[in-house]
C-alpha cells in the first residue's frame, strides 16, 4: 500500500518536474522576442515561480527515491512529510504568485505589441493603397515581379496600352507576358539586377501598333526580393531633341556664314561663344577665347562707357546701340555699328562694319553741298515748287528778276507772285504731275515786276521731283531770260530782209552783241552773289538812321504826327537790323563760348532788362535754389529776347486784344537733371497747319520778317545739348518749354 502510494507520488512529481523543465526551456528558448517586447521582468517572474516549483518537487523525489538508500525509510518519510507539511503550501503560493505576476506582465506587453502590430498593418495597408493609386495614376508604365519574375502587380496605363485585364496578367511569368525579353538579351540583365541590386536604364525602339513606331526609356531596379520595371514614351522628346540639335546647327552655320560679328558673354562678361568673323577680329581661335573675360580679349575697352554699358545690361537689362570709329591694324580708319542686348543671363553683342555707309553719307553730304552751291551761284533762274504750286526754294537770280527777296517767295503760290505767268505755267505743272515726264526746251513769254510793260522771253525746262515712292512730290524748273537774244534775233531777221548785202557783217555784230550781253549778265550775277546781305543792307540802313536822327533834331517841336512817323521809321530800321542779324547769326557756324553760371539769376536779369511794350505785363516765377549750367550767355540771352518778342507779336495779332492787355509768364524749375524754362502767352495760339513748320528756316506767317527767329532759337538750344517743346491751342495761348541739362560737379570744376 505504502509502496504504491510512493510510486504514484513519484510519477506525479516526475511529471510536474518534467513540465516545469519543459516550460523553462520554452521560456528561455524564446526569451528574445519577449525581451524585445520589454517583458524581461515578467519572464524572470515566471522562471522564478517555475524554478521554485521544480526545485520543491525535485527535492521530494530525492527524499522518496534516493534518500532511503542512505537513511532508514521511516526517517526519509518523516523528512518528506516535514517538507509537505511545512513548505509545500508556502512554496506553492509563492510560485503561483510569481508565475501569475510574470504572466500578467507578459500578457500586458503582448497586448501593447498587438496594438502596435495592428497600427503597422493599417499603415502598411495605407501605404499599399497609396502605391496602387500612384501606379494607376502615373503616366509611365510600371510592372512589379517577384524573385521568379512572375507578375505581382501592374498599373492601369500599362494594361490599357496593351489591352490586358489585370486578372489575366497577375501570376504569369515575364517570358509568357513579354516573349521578346529573352530574344533581345534583356532577360539576362534582369537576373543580374536580381543578383547584384544594381539598377540600369536603356532606350529601345518599339512598335506601338497602327503603324506607329517610337522610342521608350526603360528603368529596371530591385524591388524587395523581386524586380520593378518602369518605362516612358520619349518619342516626342527625341523628336524635339533632334529638332533642337538641328536648330542649333542651323544657328551655328548662320553665325559662321554671317558677315556681322556675333559674340555671347556670361553675366561676368566672359566669352561663351563667338562666330568666325568675331574670332577673326579678336585674333584668337574659339578654344583659346572661350571663358576669357572681355577686358582680356579687348584691353582697350577698360574704363570706357561701352564696357560700363555692357555691365549694366548684364545686371539690369536694357539695350545699347552705338556707332564707333575703329582704326584697323593696318592703320585704316573704319566705322562699326554696335548692338548689345540681354541674352539669357548674359549679354549678346552684334557688330557690323558700316564704313561704306559712312563714306556714302559723307559723299552724299558733299554732293548736297555742291548742289546747294550750284543752286545759289547759277546764273539761270532755278526754282522748286510743291504739288500745290507753292515756292519751296528759289535762287537769287530769280529773286532779282521778280524784284522780291528769295525768302519772301517761300510758301507762296506762283499765282500770287507771278500772276501773268501762272495761267501759262500751271497747266504744264499739272501735266508733269500726271505723267511724271519732263518738259524740256520750252519758250515762255510774260512780264516781270522789275520791267513792267516789257514782254520777256525765257528758255524753260520743267521736270518732276520724285518722292520716296517714285511719284512726283514737287516740280523743278530752270529758266534763262533770253529776251535780249530774241530781240537781237528779230532785229537780225529784219536786217536780213532789208540788207542782205550786210548779212555777214550784221551777223558778226549781233553775235558780238550777244556775247557782250551774256558776259554782262554773268558779271552782274557774280557781282551780286559775292556781296553779302550785311553789306547790301546795313550801309543804306545806317544812312537812313542818320537821316532820321537829323530830321528828329529839326522837328523836335513838330507835331505828334511827325514824331509818330519818325518812331515808325526807327522801329522798322530796328526790324531790318534784327533781320540782318538773324540772317548772319543763322548762317554763321559759330561755336558757343561756354561758361558756368546760375541760369536762374541770368534769366531774372535778362527778363528784368527786357523792355516790353507799354501796358504789357511780364510775370516772372524763378525756382528756389541755384541752377548751375554751362552756357553761352549772349546766345541764351538772344533766345529769351526772341521768345519774348515772339510772344508779344503773337498777342498783337489776337483779334480784339490791345497790346496793353498782353500778359507773358516766364517760369523756371529744375526737373530730372535739367533746367526748365517756360515762356507762355495768352495769345491766339498757333494753327495746326502752321505748327509743324514754326522751326523751319525762312518760314513766317507775319507780314514782316524772314522766319529765322524760332529756327535760330532751336539752333542755339541744340548747340547747348537741350531741347524745345511747344504746347499750343487755337485761342488758348502758346507755351515754349526749353530743357537744358544741368552741369555736374565734374563739369563745373572743368
C-alpha positions in Angstrom: 0.0 0.0 0.0 2.8 2.5 1.0 4.9 1.4 -1.9 2.0 2.0 -4.3 1.5 5.5 -2.8 5.2 6.3 -3.1 5.2 5.2 -6.7 2.2 7.2 -7.6 3.6 10.3 -5.9 6.9 9.8 -7.6 5.3 9.6 -11.0 3.3 12.8 -10.2 6.5 14.5 -9.1 8.4 13.4 -12.2 5.6 14.7 -14.4 5.5 18.0 -12.6 9.3 18.4 -12.8 9.2 17.5 -16.5 6.5 20.1 -17.2 8.4 22.7 -15.3 11.7 21.9 -17.1 9.9 22.0 -20.4 8.2 25.3 -19.6 11.6 26.8 -18.5 13.2 25.6 -21.7 10.5 27.1 -23.9 10.7 30.4 -22.0 14.5 30.6 -22.3 14.5 29.4 -25.8 12.2 32.2 -27.0 13.3 34.8 -24.5 14.5 37.3 -27.2 11.0 38.2 -28.6 9.8 38.7 -25.0 12.8 40.7 -24.1 12.3 42.9 -27.3 8.7 43.5 -26.2 10.0 44.8 -22.8 8.7 41.7 -20.9 12.0 40.7 -19.4 10.6 41.2 -15.8 7.6 39.0 -16.5 9.9 36.3 -18.0 12.1 36.4 -14.8 9.0 36.2 -12.5 7.6 33.2 -14.4 11.0 31.5 -14.5 11.4 32.1 -10.7 8.0 30.6 -9.9 8.6 27.6 -12.2 12.1 27.1 -10.7 10.7 27.1 -7.1 8.1 24.6 -8.1 10.5 22.3 -9.9 13.0 22.5 -7.0 10.4 21.6 -4.5 9.2 18.5 -6.4 12.7 17.5 -7.3 13.6 17.6 -3.5 10.5 15.4 -2.9 11.6 12.9 -5.4 15.1 12.9 -3.9 13.6 12.2 -0.4 11.3 9.4 -1.7 13.7 7.6 -4.1 17.3 8.4 -3.2 17.4 9.3 0.5 16.1 5.9 1.8 19.3 4.4 0.4 21.3 6.4 2.9 19.0 6.6 5.9 16.1 4.5 7.2 13.0 4.8 5.0 11.0 5.8 8.1 13.3 8.8 8.6 13.2 9.6 4.9 9.3 9.5 5.0 9.5 11.7 8.1 11.6 14.3 6.2 9.2 14.1 3.2 6.2 14.7 5.5 8.1 17.6 7.1 8.5 19.1 3.6 4.9 18.6 2.8 3.6 19.9 6.0 5.9 22.9 6.5 6.9 24.1 3.0 4.5 22.8 0.3 1.8 25.4 0.7 4.2 28.2 1.2 6.2 27.3 -2.0 3.0 26.7 -3.9 1.6 30.1 -3.1 4.9 31.9 -3.7 5.4 30.1 -7.1 1.8 30.7 -8.1 2.1 34.4 -7.3 5.4 34.8 -9.2 4.1 32.9 -12.2 0.8 34.9 -12.2 2.7 38.2 -11.9 5.0 37.1 -14.7 2.2 36.1 -16.9 0.3 39.4 -16.3 3.4 41.3 -17.3 3.9 39.2 -20.4 0.3 39.4 -21.4 0.3 43.3 -20.9 3.4 43.7 -23.1 1.9 41.3 -25.7 -1.3 43.4 -25.8 0.7 46.6 -26.5 2.7 44.9 -29.2 -0.5 43.6 -30.7 -1.8 47.2 -30.9 1.4 48.3 -32.5 1.2 45.4 -34.9 -2.3 46.4 -35.8 -1.2 50.0 -36.4 1.7 48.8 -38.5 -0.6 46.6 -40.6 -3.0 49.6 -41.1 -0.1 51.8 -42.2 1.1 49.0 -44.5 -2.3 48.7 -46.0 -2.5 52.6 -46.4 1.0 52.6 -48.0 0.0 49.8 -50.3 -3.1 51.7 -51.3 -1.1 54.9 -52.0 1.4 52.8 -54.0 -1.6 51.3 -56.0 -3.1 54.8 -56.6 0.3 56.2 -57.6 0.8 53.3 -60.1 -2.7 53.7 -61.6 -2.4 57.5 -62.0 1.2 57.5 -63.3 1.8 58.4 -66.9 4.7 55.9 -67.0 4.3 52.1 -67.3 5.0 50.1 -64.1 5.3 46.3 -63.7 6.4 44.5 -60.5 7.8 41.0 -60.5 8.7 38.5 -57.7 12.1 36.8 -57.5 11.0 34.2 -60.1 9.9 37.1 -62.5 6.2 36.3 -62.0 4.0 39.4 -62.3 2.7 40.5 -58.9 1.4 44.0 -59.9 0.9 46.1 -63.0 -0.5 49.7 -63.3 -3.6 50.8 -65.2 -1.8 52.6 -68.1 0.2 49.5 -68.9 -2.9 47.4 -69.0 -4.8 50.0 -71.1 -2.0 50.4 -73.6 -1.8 46.6 -74.1 -5.5 45.8 -73.9 -5.0 43.4 -71.0 -7.0 42.6 -67.9 -5.2 42.6 -64.6 -6.6 39.3 -63.5 -5.2 37.7 -66.7 -1.7 39.0 -66.1 -1.1 38.6 -62.3 0.9 35.5 -61.6 2.2 35.0 -65.2 5.9 34.8 -65.9 7.7 37.6 -67.7 8.6 35.3 -70.6 4.9 34.5 -71.1 3.9 38.2 -71.0 6.8 39.6 -72.9 8.2 36.8 -75.2 10.8 39.1 -76.8 12.6 39.7 -73.4 14.6 36.5 -73.8 15.3 37.1 -77.5 16.7 40.6 -77.0 19.0 39.5 -74.2 17.3 41.7 -71.6 16.3 38.7 -69.5 19.9 38.1 -68.5 20.3 41.7 -67.5 17.1 41.4 -65.3 18.6 38.3 -63.5 21.8 40.3 -63.0 19.8 43.1 -61.3 18.1 40.5 -59.0 21.6 39.2 -58.0 23.5 42.5 -57.6 20.8 45.0 -56.9 22.4 47.4 -59.4 19.7 49.2 -61.5 20.1 50.1 -65.2 18.4 52.3 -67.8 18.2 51.8 -71.5 16.4 53.3 -74.6 14.8 50.9 -77.0 12.7 51.2 -80.2 9.1 49.9 -80.0 6.2 49.3 -82.3 3.1 51.0 -80.8 0.8 49.5 -83.3 -1.3 51.1 -86.1 1.9 51.7 -88.0 3.3 54.0 -85.3 6.9 53.4 -84.2 8.8 55.2 -81.4 11.2 55.0 -78.6 10.8 54.4 -74.8 13.2 54.7 -71.9 13.2 51.6 -69.6 14.4 51.7 -66.0 15.0 48.4 -64.2 15.6 48.2 -60.4 15.4 45.9 -57.4 12.1 46.0 -55.6 12.2 43.9 -52.4 13.1 40.4 -53.4 11.7 41.0 -56.8 12.1 43.3 -59.7 10.5 46.7 -60.8 10.4 47.9 -64.4 9.1 51.4 -65.4 9.0 52.7 -69.0 8.0 56.1 -70.6 7.3 57.1 -74.2 10.1 59.5 -75.3 9.3 59.6 -79.0 8.2 63.3 -79.0 11.1 64.2 -76.7 13.5 62.6 -79.1 12.0 64.5 -82.0 12.2 67.7 -80.1 15.8 66.9 -79.2 16.7 66.3 -82.8 14.9 69.5 -83.8 16.9 71.4 -81.2 20.1 69.9 -82.4 19.2 70.8 -86.0 18.2 74.4 -84.9 21.5 74.8 -83.0 23.4 73.6 -86.0 21.5 75.9 -88.3 22.2 78.8 -85.9 25.9 77.9 -85.8 26.1 77.7 -89.6 24.2 81.1 -89.9 26.5 82.8 -87.4 29.7 81.5 -89.1 28.3 82.5 -92.5 27.2 85.9 -91.4 29.3 88.9 -92.2 28.4 90.6 -88.9 30.2 89.8 -85.7 28.3 87.7 -83.1 29.5 87.2 -79.6 27.8 85.9 -76.4 29.1 86.6 -72.9 28.0 85.4 -69.5 27.0 87.7 -66.6 30.7 88.4 -65.7 31.4 89.3 -69.4 33.3 86.1 -70.0 33.1 84.8 -73.6 30.7 81.9 -74.1 30.5 81.7 -77.9 31.5 83.7 -81.0 31.2 83.3 -84.7 34.1 83.2 -87.2 34.1 87.0 -88.1 34.2 87.9 -84.4 37.0 85.5 -83.7 38.9 87.0 -86.6 38.7 90.4 -85.1 39.7 89.1 -81.7 42.7 87.4 -83.3 42.2 84.1 -81.3 40.7 80.7 -82.1 37.5 79.7 -80.3 39.1 77.3 -77.9 41.5 80.0 -76.6 38.9 82.8 -76.4 36.0 80.9 -74.7 36.0 81.6 -70.9 38.2 84.6 -71.1 37.0 88.0 -69.8 36.1 90.7 -72.3 38.8 93.0 -71.0 41.4 90.3 -71.5 40.3 89.9 -75.1 39.9 93.6 -75.8 42.0 95.6 -73.2 41.2 98.9 -75.0 37.6 98.7 -73.5 38.9 99.3 -70.0 37.3 102.4 -68.4 35.1 103.1 -71.5 31.4 103.9 -71.5 30.9 101.0 -73.8 32.2 98.5 -71.2 30.1 100.1 -68.5 27.0 99.7 -70.6 27.8 96.0 -71.2 28.0 95.6 -67.4 24.7 97.4 -66.9 22.9 95.2 -69.5 24.3 92.0 -67.7 22.9 93.2 -64.4 19.8 95.2 -65.1 18.9 94.5 -68.8 18.2 97.2 -71.4 19.9 97.8 -74.8 22.9 99.7 -76.1 23.3 100.8 -79.7 26.2 103.0 -80.8 28.4 103.8 -83.8 32.2 104.0 -83.2 35.3 104.7 -85.2 37.9 101.9 -85.2 41.4 102.0 -86.5 42.4 98.7 -88.0 45.8 97.0 -87.6 46.9 98.3 -91.0 46.1 101.9 -89.8 42.9 102.3 -91.9 40.0 104.1 -90.2 36.7 102.2 -90.2 33.3 102.5 -88.6 31.3 99.9 -86.8 27.7 99.8 -85.5 27.3 98.0 -82.1 24.2 96.5 -80.7 24.3 94.9 -77.2 21.2 93.2 -75.6 20.3 90.7 -72.8 20.8 87.1 -73.8 19.6 84.8 -71.1 21.6 85.7 -68.0 24.4 87.2 -70.1 25.0 89.7 -72.9 24.8 89.3 -76.7 26.8 91.7 -78.9 26.5 92.2 -82.6 28.8 94.5 -84.5 28.6 95.5 -88.2 31.0 97.2 -90.5 29.4 100.4 -91.6 32.4 102.0 -93.2 31.0 102.0 -96.7 27.7 103.5 -95.4 29.6 106.3 -93.6 31.6 107.0 -96.7 28.4 107.1 -98.8 26.9 109.5 -96.2 29.9 111.8 -96.4 29.8 111.7 -100.2 26.1 112.5 -100.1 26.7 115.5 -97.8 29.5 116.7 -100.1 27.2 116.2 -103.1 24.4 118.1 -101.4 26.8 120.9 -100.5 27.9 121.2 -104.1 24.3 121.2 -105.3 23.4 124.0 -102.9 26.4 126.0 -104.1 25.4 125.5 -107.7 21.8 126.4 -106.9 22.9 129.7 -105.2 25.5 130.7 -107.8 23.9 129.5 -111.0 23.2 132.4 -113.5 20.0 130.7 -114.6 16.7 131.1 -112.7 16.3 128.0 -110.5 13.1 127.3 -108.6 11.3 124.4 -106.9 7.5 124.1 -106.2 5.4 121.7 -104.2 2.4 119.9 -105.6 0.2 123.0 -104.8 2.5 125.2 -106.9 3.9 127.0 -103.9 7.5 128.1 -103.9 9.8 125.8 -102.0 13.2 127.2 -103.0 14.4 129.9 -105.3 17.9 131.3 -106.2 19.0 134.9 -106.2 18.8 135.2 -110.0 15.1 134.5 -109.9 14.6 136.8 -106.9 16.3 139.7 -108.8 14.1 139.0 -111.8 10.9 139.2 -109.7 12.1 142.0 -107.6 11.1 140.1 -104.5 13.6 138.7 -101.9 14.1 135.0 -102.2 12.9 134.3 -98.6 9.6 136.1 -99.4 8.8 133.6 -102.1 8.8 130.6 -99.8 5.4 129.1 -99.2 3.5 131.5 -101.5 1.6 130.3 -104.7 3.0 131.2 -108.0 -0.3 132.9 -108.9 0.3 135.5 -106.2 3.9 136.4 -107.2 3.7 135.9 -111.0 0.0 136.4 -112.0 0.9 137.0 -115.6 2.9 133.7 -116.0 0.8 131.5 -113.7 -2.0 130.7 -116.3 0.6 129.5 -118.8 2.8 127.6 -116.3 0.2 125.8 -114.1 -1.2 123.6 -116.9 2.3 122.5 -117.7 2.8 121.7 -114.0 -0.3 119.6 -113.9 0.8 117.7 -116.9 4.1 116.8 -115.3 2.3 115.7 -112.1 0.1 113.4 -114.1 2.7 111.9 -116.5 5.9 112.3 -114.4 7.6 113.2 -117.7 9.8 116.3 -118.0 9.2 119.1 -120.5 12.4 120.5 -122.0 13.3 123.4 -124.3 10.2 125.4 -123.8 9.8 129.1 -124.5 7.6 131.3 -122.3 6.7 134.9 -122.6 5.4 137.2 -119.8 6.0 140.4 -117.8 8.0 140.9 -114.6 7.6 143.4 -111.8 11.1 144.9 -112.4 10.4 145.6 -116.1 6.6 146.4 -116.4 5.2 146.7 -119.9 8.0 144.8 -121.5 7.5 141.2 -122.7 10.3 138.9 -121.6 11.1 135.5 -123.1 12.5 132.6 -121.2 14.0 129.3 -122.3 12.3 127.0 -119.8 12.8 123.3 -118.8 10.4 121.7 -116.2 10.9 118.4 -114.6 9.3 116.3 -111.8 10.9 116.0 -108.3 10.2 112.3 -107.3 9.3 111.3 -103.7 10.4 108.1 -101.9 7.7 106.1 -103.7 8.7 107.4 -107.1 5.7 109.6 -107.7 6.2 113.3 -108.3 6.1 115.3 -105.0 7.1 118.6 -106.5 8.3 120.4 -109.6 11.6 122.0 -110.5 12.3 124.5 -113.3 15.3 126.0 -114.9 14.8 129.2 -117.0 17.1 131.7 -118.7 15.9 135.1 -119.7 16.6 135.2 -123.5 14.7 138.4 -124.1 17.7 140.2 -125.4 18.7 137.3 -127.5 15.2 137.0 -129.0 15.2 140.8 -129.6 18.5 140.5 -131.4 17.2 137.6 -133.5 14.2 139.7 -134.5 16.4 142.6 -135.4 18.7 140.3 -137.3 15.7 138.9 -139.3 14.6 142.5 -140.1 18.0 143.5 -141.3 18.2 140.3 -143.4 15.1 141.3 -145.2 16.3 144.8 -146.0 20.0 144.5 -146.0 21.0 141.2 -147.4 24.2 142.7 -148.5 25.3 143.2 -145.0 24.3 139.8 -143.6 27.7 138.7 -142.8 28.7 141.9 -141.1 25.5 142.2 -139.1 25.6 138.6 -138.1 29.1 139.2 -136.7 27.9 142.3 -134.9 24.9 140.6 -133.4 27.0 137.7 -132.2 29.4 140.1 -130.6 26.5 141.9 -129.0 25.0 138.6 -127.8 28.4 137.6 -126.3 28.7 141.0 -124.6 25.1 140.7 -123.2 25.8 137.2 -121.8 29.1 138.3 -120.4 27.4 141.4 -118.8 24.7 139.1 -117.3 27.3 136.8 -115.8 29.4 139.6 -114.4 26.3 141.2 -112.9 25.3 137.9 -111.4 28.7 137.2 -110.0 28.9 140.8 -108.5 25.5 140.4 -106.8 26.3 136.9 -105.5 29.6 138.0 -104.0 28.1 140.9 -102.0 26.8 139.8 -98.5 23.4 140.7 -97.1 25.0 142.9 -94.4 27.0 144.9 -97.0 23.9 145.4 -99.2 21.5 146.4 -96.5 23.4 147.8 -93.4 25.1 150.7 -95.2 21.8 152.0 -96.6 20.1 151.5 -93.2 22.9 153.4 -91.5 22.3 156.3 -93.9 18.6 156.2 -93.2 19.2 156.1 -89.4 21.5 159.2 -89.7 18.9 161.0 -91.8 16.2 160.2 -89.3 18.4 161.5 -86.5 18.9 164.7 -88.4 15.2 165.1 -89.1 14.3 164.5 -85.4 16.7 167.2 -84.4 15.0 169.6 -86.8 11.4 168.6 -85.9 11.8 168.5 -82.2 9.0 171.0 -81.9 7.0 169.4 -84.6 3.6 167.8 -84.2 2.7 164.4 -82.9 2.2 163.1 -86.4 5.8 163.9 -87.4 7.1 162.2 -84.2 5.0 159.1 -84.8 6.3 158.9 -88.4 9.9 159.1 -87.1 9.3 156.5 -84.5 7.8 154.2 -87.1 10.9 154.7 -89.2 13.1 153.9 -86.2 11.1 150.8 -85.4 11.3 149.5 -89.0 15.1 150.3 -89.2 15.5 148.2 -86.0 13.4 145.4 -87.6 15.7 145.4 -90.6 18.8 145.3 -88.4 17.3 142.4 -86.5 16.5 140.6 -89.8 20.1 141.1 -90.9 21.4 139.9 -87.6 19.2 136.9 -87.7 20.4 136.1 -91.2 24.1 136.4 -90.2 23.6 134.6 -86.9 21.7 131.7 -88.6 24.2 131.3 -91.4 27.2 131.5 -89.2 28.5 128.3 -87.8 29.8 129.8 -84.6 30.6 127.5 -81.7 29.1 128.7 -78.3 31.5 130.2 -75.7 30.5 128.2 -72.7 30.9 129.3 -69.0 29.4 128.0 -65.8 26.6 130.3 -64.4 23.5 130.2 -62.3 20.9 130.3 -65.0 18.1 131.3 -62.6 20.0 134.5 -61.9 20.7 135.1 -65.6 17.0 134.6 -66.6 15.9 137.0 -63.8 18.4 139.6 -65.0 17.5 139.2 -68.7 13.8 139.4 -68.1 14.3 142.4 -65.8 16.3 144.2 -68.6 13.7 143.4 -71.3 11.7 146.5 -72.3 8.1 145.3 -73.1 5.5 147.3 -74.9 3.6 149.8 -72.9 0.9 148.1 -70.8 2.3 144.6 -71.5 2.7 142.6 -68.3 5.6 140.2 -67.6 5.2 137.7 -64.8 8.4 136.1 -63.6 8.5 132.9 -61.4 12.0 131.7 -60.6 12.5 128.4 -58.8 14.3 128.2 -55.5 18.0 127.3 -55.3 20.8 127.5 -57.9 20.6 126.0 -61.4 24.2 125.6 -62.5 24.7 125.2 -66.2 27.4 125.8 -68.9 26.1 128.2 -71.5 27.0 131.0 -73.8 25.3 133.9 -72.0 25.0 136.1 -75.1 23.3 133.4 -77.2 20.9 132.3 -74.4 20.1 136.0 -73.8 19.2 136.1 -77.5 16.9 133.1 -77.0 15.0 134.9 -74.2 14.6 138.1 -76.2 13.4 136.2 -79.3 10.8 134.2 -77.3 9.5 137.4 -75.6 9.3 139.3 -78.9 7.5 136.4 -80.5 5.0 136.3 -77.6 4.3 140.0 -77.8 3.9 139.8 -81.6 1.5 136.9 -81.3 -0.7 138.7 -78.8 -0.7 141.8 -81.0 -2.3 139.6 -83.7 -5.0 138.3 -81.4 -8.4 139.7 -82.5 -9.9 142.3 -80.2 -6.8 142.5 -78.0 -4.7 145.6 -77.4 -1.0 145.4 -76.7 -1.6 146.7 -73.2 -3.7 143.6 -72.4 -0.8 141.3 -73.2 0.4 139.1 -70.4 3.5 136.9 -70.7 4.6 134.4 -68.0 8.3 133.3 -67.6 8.8 130.3 -65.3 11.8 128.2 -64.3 12.3 125.0 -62.5 14.7 122.1 -62.1 13.4 118.6 -63.2 15.2 115.3 -63.8 18.6 116.9 -64.1 17.5 119.6 -66.5 16.8 123.3 -66.2 13.3 124.0 -67.5 12.4 127.5 -68.9 8.9 128.2 -70.0 7.6 131.3 -71.8 3.8 131.4 -72.0 1.5 133.9 -73.6 -2.3 134.1 -73.6 -2.5 134.9 -77.3 -4.4 133.3 -80.1 -2.3 130.2 -80.3 -0.7 128.6 -83.3 -2.9 127.0 -86.0 -2.5 123.3 -86.7 -1.3 123.8 -90.2 1.4 126.2 -89.1 2.7 124.4 -86.0 4.8 121.7 -87.9 6.7 124.4 -89.7 7.5 127.0 -87.0 11.1 125.9 -86.7 11.6 125.7 -90.5 14.1 128.4 -91.7 12.6 131.2 -93.8 9.1 130.2 -92.9 6.9 133.0 -91.5 3.3 133.9 -91.2 4.0 137.5 -90.3 3.7 140.4 -92.7 7.3 141.4 -91.9 10.3 139.2 -91.2 12.2 136.3 -92.7 11.2 133.5 -90.5 14.5 132.9 -88.7 13.6 133.9 -85.1 12.4 130.5 -83.9 14.8 128.5 -86.1 17.7 130.5 -84.5 16.2 129.7 -81.0 16.2 126.0 -81.8 19.7 126.1 -83.3 21.1 127.8 -80.1 19.3 125.3 -77.8 20.6 122.4 -79.9 24.2 123.7 -79.5 23.7 123.6 -75.7 22.5 119.9 -75.9 19.0 120.9 -74.9 15.5 120.6 -76.4 12.5 122.8 -77.1 8.8 121.9 -77.0 5.7 123.8 -77.9 2.2 123.4 -76.3 -0.5 125.5 -78.0 -4.1 125.5 -78.9 -6.1 127.9 -81.0 -7.5 130.5 -78.6 -5.6 129.0 -75.6 -2.2 130.7 -75.9 1.2 129.2 -76.5 3.9 127.9 -74.2 7.5 127.3 -75.3 9.3 124.9 -72.9 13.1 124.7 -73.1 15.2 122.0 -71.4 18.9 122.5 -70.8 21.0 119.8 -69.0 22.4 120.8 -65.6 26.1 120.8 -65.1 27.6 118.0 -63.0 30.2 118.8 -60.3 33.0 117.5 -62.5 31.9 119.6 -65.5 31.5 122.7 -63.3 35.1 122.2 -62.0 36.3 121.9 -65.5 
